[in-house]
Amino acid sequence: MNGITEIATIKGDRSMTQGFVAQYAAEAALQIEGVHELKPSFVVALKEKAGVVHEGKGVRVVFSDNRKEVVYITIYPIIYYGMVIPEVAWNIQDKVKKDVERFTGLDVESVDVYVCGIVEKKEVTESEEEV
């Protein structure tokens, strides 16, 4: 019975940690010039429709099976039209790796970026600024 309790506790701690790591990664990615938003996965979109709040949507975090302090991160951004995609992706990788390692103490093994779409940047007109 003790073994089952310990496993449940470990899984509970790990899923909570994944949420925190995903939140840091999402915040870092959204600070990059050219990133419009992050696209949530299908599962996250369903959870949000059901009213469940999900930290770090548009980010997938996987912990290494061998070493618990090693993490793999995948980011799903939508970027603005006209931006150089490899440059934006490189900036996302760099910022996410540095921020997650700095704020969590984990070792980020990789940051994969899968661009999910391109959108036009809406120009703000003078009439919209006055409102």
Salt bridges, closest charged atoms under 4 A:
GLU48 OE2 - LYS57 NZ 3.58
ASP94 OD2 - LYS98 NZ 3.30
ASP99 OD2 - LYS95 NZ 3.25
ASP99 OD1 - ARG102 NH2 3.18
GLU101 OE2 - LYS97 NZ 2.79
ASP107 OD2 - ARG67 NH2 3.98
GLU128 OE2 - LYS122 NZ 3.41
